[in-house]
Amino acid sequence: MVNRFIGQWSDLIRVDAPKEMSLVDLIKASFGGDRSAAGRYAAQQRWKNQQKKIDKPKDDGTPPVDPRLVEAKKILESNFNGDAIAALRDAGTAFLDENTGVFLAPTGVAVQFPPTDREMRLASQVEEAGKLIDQVVGAELAKLDSGMYPKRFELDAKIKDLDSKIAESANKKQAYANAVYEKIGVEPSDIEPLMGKINPLFEGSELARLTPVDTVGWAVREGQRAIMNEVASGKMSVEQLSNLTDGDLFQLIATNVTNYRPAQRANALAMYGDTSLHSRLDATGKSSYSREQKNQAYLTVMRQSIAGDFGNTVRAELPKLGDVQQAQKDIQDNFAARAEIKKMVITPAQRQEIVKKALRDVGVEFGKAGQVPVALQGKTQRVGGYGKVTTARNADETPRGRKFQGLIDEAVQMLPKKLWEGSESPFAKVVGTKMATNIELDIKNGRAHAQKIRTNLGVAVTTKLKLESVKLNEEPSQTWRSVALHEMGHAAENGNQWLTQMQYAYWENRRAGEAVQKLSKLTGNSGYRSQEVAAKDKWSEPYAGKVYRQERNSSFEIFTMGIEGVFYGVKNIDPEHRAFTLGLLALSTQVKD
């Protein structure tokens, strides 16, 4: 037996143990100072609990990364080995000569070859990684949407109840109108006593604004209908109508008439005869009455109508309407509920934050404000005999420029920082081809587009964007912002040919030999030019399948349409397209500096 003494507890404990007992066993046993089997078991349990405390990592408050995002990152790392440019260069620039069976590595013409099987497999792997990211994004969006569901359900029920009440009120109003018209309907015999006062009403009076049916009877009925609706809606009583000035009464009637169709005019003429408001002219064909006389004659007839049987019947039949004020409140409440439920959608800002959070967890670092310099295209001037030169000013030199710099910054911060830094071309092993992005803005109304205008090798590529003008005091719509992001996506393509290479492989893989067609035919939109073509495939938006030169370094619309759908939700992109777009954004993490 050996005596081992272990301190660090309240008393010094002597433990008798066999030589082969380890220090760990001694510590376990000494926890209770009990050498019996039960004591050793209790000591072991206390030891395990203590060990858990030691092994458990500290909780810094950061939630763990979703396993699907971890897997997405592994897919990209295993396929691109941390150097996407090298992987794509190896996959896309070696070609088999069918005659000799020898692989060639062309430089200048590599972009003209169709994608290799390896390129298309890599594009498929990008989509697979994107699907996992999309699952995480979709789950977060669904969670956000479900949080609004109880309130939407409550509003839906409220709207249905109000719709029912409004329909019931409308039926009551119709019953009221029928009762009034039944007793006060205008007949030809009712017109005759009024002819002396109405005869002055003919061409040239404001009555032409009341109705295109210019018979006396129809003019009277239109006035009565307008007055009845005013009372039925609870806006004014019969007494209040009686006290209106001539101008207010005329305006009330004029703003409540219906524009009748020609067939209704014919019916009115058949019913009331040709007692036209255009009847009495003098021998020279001119009116014998002034405009004021004509208007006054009509208003006299309408005041007699309000004070007589028509007004009494309108008042007597009011109980048929029920609570008019409540009916109006129901309409207002219905409008407010519909406006509220319309706002209960996931906003672009919420969508963008969810997408960016998932991509950050994969390792994406996003662009920063000011990272992409913006210049405003200036005036085009003729210089000597050497043609025209367009000057540009830095955006920060003018209030308008600063506004557009801020709008471009919004797009910059939605896409990876790597895209704005630029990258080497996979098509030629030339050192120093990495190119940052510059933007020159051509602000005009018209179809937006992007055009690469200058390339300073190893420094920057300048892309001209044509965008619709926005006033200094105007807040651009989400559609405007979405289009701006789309065109900025083309600017990113110009400085990152791996983006176009991957799109080309994906486009060819999806279309599977399908012939291209004119976009005008695919969409039914004749506004597309005849040379604009696309592969139909299963793109939810045919424009996403558009192709320009069918080359690795030519622009496509897959990425640009995809980022509009991912970040703004304004484009109806299919799930595979959305996944591939997210995969491309995540692939930026595999592009070396």
N, C-alpha and C positions, 0 to 999 in steps of 0.2 A: 504494500500500500504506500502511496505517497501522499504527502500533505500539500495541498495547494490552497493558497489563500487569495481570495478575490475581494477587493474592496469596492468602493464607489456606491455602496448602499448605506443604509442607516447604521448598521453594525458590521463589524468584521465577521465574515462567515467562514467557518472551517468546513471544508468538504473533503471527505475521504472517498477516493475514486480509484478504480483500477488504472494501471499505467496507460492502457490503450484508449481511455476516455479522452476525447478531444477537448480542447478549450471551449468550443461551442457547447458541447454536452454539459461541461461544468457550469457554464453561464446559465444554460437552460435550467439545470437542477437548482442552482442557487437562487433563482427568482423567488422560490417559496421557502427555501431552506428545508424542504421535506424530501427525504430520500426514498420514500415509499413509492410504489407504482403509481398510485393516485396522484401523489405529489409531483412525480416526474411528468405525468400527463398534463396536469394543470400548468406546470411550468412551460411545457412545450407549447401549449395554446397561447400562453401569455407572450412567449417568444415570437410566435407567428404574427400575433396582433401587432407587436412592436415592429417587426420587420415590414409589415404592410405600410406602416406609417413612414418608414424610412424609404421604401421603394416607390411610394405613390408620388408622382410628379406634382409640383406646385401648380395650382390653378391660377393662371394669370388673368382669367376672365375672357380669354379669346376662345370662341367656340371652335371645336375641331373641324377640319376641312372635310367636306362630304366625301365619302369613299369613292363615289362616282367621278368626282373631279380628280382625285388621286389617280384613278385608273386612266382617265383621259390623258393626264400628263404622262403616264407611263407609255401609253400607245404612241404618243408623239416622240418621246425620247427614244424608244426602242426602234422606231422606223427612221428617224432622222439623225440620231446620235449626236444631238446638240449642234449640228451644223447643217441646216436645211439647204444652204447654197451648194455645199459639196455633195450632199445626197441627191439633189435634183440635177446637178451637173452630171453626176455619174449615171443617173437614171435616164436622162434625156438627150445626151449628146453623143452617145455611142450607138452606131447603127450598123445593122448587118447588111453587107453587100450580097444581094441574092445570087449574083453570078459566081462570086469567088468564095462566099461563105465567110469572108473576113469582116470583122467589125471595124468600121471607120469612125473617126472622130472629127467630123468637119467642124469648122469654126464659124465661118461667115454664113453658111447656109443651114445651120442646125435648126434655126427657128422654123424653117419651111417644112421639116419632116413631121409626119403625124406623130402623136404621142406613142411612146413605147408601152408595152404591157406593164413594165415596172412603174412608169409614171402614173398610169391609170390605177395601179394597185395602191400607190402612195396617196393618190387623191381619195380613194375609197377609205383608206385609213384615217385621213383627215376628217372625212364624214363620220366615221365610227367614233372618233374622239369627240366630235361636235355633238353627236347624239347624246352622249353622257352629260355633256355640259347643258344641252337643251333640256334634258330631264330635270336637272337641278333648277334651271331657270323656270321651266314650266311649273314645277312644284311650288316655287315661291310665288309666282304670279297667281296660281290657283288659290294659295293660302290668302293672299291679299284680296282676291276677288271674293272668296268665301266670307271674309270678314265684313264685306258690304252686304252680304245676302240677307241677313235679318232685316236691315233697314229697307232694302229693295222690296222684300216680301211685304213689309208693312205698307210701303207706298203703293205697291201694285194693288193690294186689297183696297186701299183708300181710293185709288183712281177708279177701280171697278164700281165701288159703291157710289162715288160721285157721278160716274157716267150714267148709272141707273137713275139717280135722282134728277140729273139734267134731262135725260130722255123723258122722264115723267113730267117734268116742268114744261118741256117742249110740247108734249101732248095736251097739257092743260092750256097752253098758249094757243094751240091750234083750235081747241074747242071754243075758246074765248073768241078767236077771230071769226070762226064759223058762225057763232051766235050773233056777233055784231053785223057781219055781212048779210046774214039771213034777214035781219030787220032793217038794215040801212043800205042794202045793195042799190047801186045807182042804176036806174032804168031810164030809157029815153023820155018817158013822161015826166021824170023828175027834172030833166034838163030844161024843158020848155020854159018854166017860170023864171029860170035864171038867165035865159038867153039875152035879155036886155042888158044884163050886167057883164056877161061873158063875151058878147060879140066883139068888144074892143080887143080881146086877147087873140092876137094873131102874130104873124111872123115879125120877128124883131124883139120880142120880149125875152126875159130870162127864162120863161117857161120852156124854151127849147132845151134847157139843161135838165128839166124834170123828167122828160120821157120823149123818146123818138115817136111815140104814138101821140099825135097832136090833136086828137079830138077833144072836145070839151069834157065829155063824160069821163074819158080816161084821165085827164088832168085832175079832175075832182077826185076820182077814186084813188089816184096816186097820193094826193094830199091827205086823204082820209087814212090810207094805209100807214103813211109815215107817222101821222098823229097817234093812231091806235098803237103802233109799236112803241112809241115813246112812253105812253101810259102803261102798256103791258110790261115793259121792262122796269117800271118803277122809277124811271128817271124824272118824271114830271106828272103832275096831276092835271085833270081837265081844267081846274081853276087856274093853275099856274100857266097853262097854255093860253087861256083867255087873256091873261095879263101881259103876254109877250108883245114886244114892239113889232111893227111891221117887218123890220129888217130881220129880227131874230126868228120870227115865224116863217118867213120866206126861206131863210137859211136852213132851218130845221127840216123843212119839207124837202128842200133841194138836195141835202146831204143824205137823205134816206130813201131815195128812189131807186128803182131797179132798171137796169138797161135791158129793155125787152128786144127780142128777136123779131125779124120781119114778119114771121108767121103770126106772132101775137098782135102785131099792128093790124094785120088783115082781119083777125078775129074781132078786134076792137072796132074797126070801121064797120064790119058787118053788124055788130051789136048796136052801136050808137049812131050809125048813119054818118053822113058827111057834114056834121056840125063842126067844121074845122076851125081851129084857132087861126087859120090863115085865110079867113073868108073875106072880110070887108076892106076893100081898097077903093081909093077914089078913082076918078076918071083917068088920072095920069099913071095909075098902077102903084101909087104910094099910099101908105097908111094915113088914115085920117086922125090917128091917135098917137100920142107920144108914148115912149117906153114906160114912163112913170104911170100914165093912165092905164095901160094894159096890166101892169103889175098890181096896181091898186084894185082894179076890178076883180082880179083873181083872189087877192087877199080878202076882199069884202065877202066873196062867196064862201071862202074857207072859214071866216069868223062866224058867218051865219050858220055854217055846218056845225061848228063847235058849240055854239049857243043853242042849237035846236035839237032835233031828234038824234042826230049822230052822237053829239056829246053826251046826251042823256043815256043813250044805249051803252056807250063805252063805259060810263060810270056804273050803270046798273049791272053789267055783266062781269065786273071786276072780281067778285067772289070766286068765279070759276078758275081764276089764276092761282089761288092759294097764296102762300107767302112769297110775294115777289122779291122782297129784299133777300130772303134766304136763298131763293133761286139764283140771284146774282152772285151771292157769296159762294154758292156751290161751284159756279163757273170759275170764279177767281181762284178758289182753293184747288180746283182741278188743274188749272193752268200752272199754279205754283208747284203742285206735286209732280207734274210732268217735267217741269223745269229742273226740279231737284233730282229726280231719278235719272235724268239725262246726264247730270254731272257725276253720277255715281259710277264712274268707270276708272280703270287704271290709267293714270296720266302718263304721258311720255317720260316725265321726270322720274316717276316711280319705276317704270319699266327699265329705263336706262340704268338706274342705280342697282337694280337686281341683276341685270346682265353684267355690269361692270364688276359687281361683287364676285360673281361666279368666275369671271375671267381673271380677276386678281388672285383668287385662290389657286388658279392654274399657273400663275406666275407672270401674268401680263402686267406691264407697267404702261399707263396711259399717258398720252401727250399732255403738254402743259400750255397754258395761255401764253401767247407770244412766241411759241416755238416755231411757228410758220410765219415768216414775214409776208405782209400783204402790201401790194402797190395798186393804186387806182390808175387805170388807163387814162391817159390825158388826151390832148388833142392830136390829131394827125395833121402834120404840116409837110409841105413840099420843101425840100432843102436843095437849093440850086437846081441843077438838072439831073440829080441822081435819084429821083423818086421821092417817096414819102417816108417820113420817120414818125413813129408814134412815141410820145413822151409819157412817162409815168411818174407819179409822186408817191412817196411812202405814205401808208395809210394814216400814220400818226400826225401828219402835217395838217389835216383838216378835220372838222367835226364829223363830216360825212365819212371820211376815211376811218376815223376812230370807231364809228358805229359799226362799219363793216368788218374791221379788225376784230371787234368783240364777237360779231356773229360767226366769223370764221373760227375764232377760238373755241366756240361751243362745239363745232365739229371736230376740231383738233383733239379736244379732251375726251371725245367718245371713241377714238381709235388709238391703237397702240403707239407708243412713243417710237418704237422701231420703224414704223412705216414712214414717219416724218424724217427720220435720220437717213433713210435710204439704205440700199444694200448693193453689194456687187452683183453683176449680171451672172446668172448661171451658164450663159452661153459662150463665154470666153474667159480664159484664165488670165485676166489682166489685173494687175495690182492697182488699187486706187480708183476703182470705178464706183465706189459708194457715193450716192448723191442725195443730199438733203432736199427738202421741198420748199420752193418759193411759189407764191400765188400772185398773179396779176388779174385784177378784177375788171371786167367789162360790164358795167351796170346798165342794162337796157331791158326794155320789155321784149318778150319773145321767148322762143324755145331755149331752155338752158342747155349748155353743153360745155365740155372741157377740151382743151387743145394744148398739147405740149408745144411750146414755142422756142425754148432755148435749153441747151444742155451744156453746162460747163463741167467737163469730165473731172471727177474727183472732188467737185465742189457742190454743185446744186443743179437741180432741174426745175425750170420755171414752167408752170402750167397756167394758161389763161382760162379763167372761168367766166362764162357769160351767165349772169343771174338777173332776175327781175329786180328793178329798182325798188328800194324801200325808203320812205321819207324819214327824216330825222325824228319826227314826233310820232312815227308809226311803229306799232309792235308787230313784227313779222308773224304770220300764222305758222302753225306747226307744219303745214304742207310746205311752206317756203323753207323752213329749217330742214325738213326732210330732203327736199330737192338739193339744198346746199350741201348736205352730208353726202348725197349721191355723187355730186360732181367732185367733191373732195376725195371720194373713193377713187375716182379716175386719176386724180393727182397722185394719190398713193401708189396706184399701178405704175405710173410713169417713173417713179423712183425705185420700184421694187418688182423686177421682172419675174421673180419667183411667184408673185401673185398671179400674173397672167399665165405663167407656165402651168400652175396648178389648175386654173380655171379652164385652160384649153384641154387638159387631160380629163377633167371632170365633164366638160361639155361633150367631148367625143365619147366618153364612156356612157353617158346618159342617152345620147341620141342613137347610139348603136347602129350607125349607118343610115339613119333616116335623112332624107333629102331636106335641104333648107327651102323655105317658102318666103314669099313676100310678106312683110309684117302687115301691110295693108289688107292682105287676104286673111291672115291669121286673126287679126283683131277686128276687121270690118271698119277700120279707121282709114279713110282715104287721105288723111293728112301725112301719112308716112311716104317718104320718097320711094321710088321704084327700086333703088339699089339697097334699101334697108331690108335685110332678110334675117330669118331666124329658123331654128329647128323647133318644131312644135313640142315634141317630147311630152312631158306631163307637167311642165311649168305652170303654176297657177296664174302667173302673169307671163303671157307670151313674150313680152319684151325681154324677160330674163334670158331667153334662149337666143337673143340676137348675137350675130357674129359679124366681124368686120373683115379681116383678111385670113382668118383661119390659120393663125401662126402663134407661136409661143409668146412673142413679145407684142402682140396686138391686144388692144383693149377688149374686154368682154363686159357684159352687164350682170354677170352672176354675183360678183362681190358687191357691186354698187346697189343693185336692187335688194340684195340680201341684207345689207346694213340698214337700209330704209325699213325693212320689215322687222329686223331684230330690235332696233333702237326706237322706232316710232310706231310700229304696228300699222302703218298706213298702206303697206303693200301686202297683198294676199299671197305670201310665198308658201310653197308646200313644205312639209316637215323635213324632207331630205335636203332641200335647198337651204332651209334655215340651219340645219345641223352643219352642213358644209361651210356656211358662212362663219358660224361660231368656231368651227375647227380651224379655218384660215386665220381668224383673229388670235386663237391660241397658238397657232404655228409660229407666230412672230417671236415666241420665246425661244425658238430653235434657230433663229437667225443670228449668227455671230456678229460682233462689232467689227 
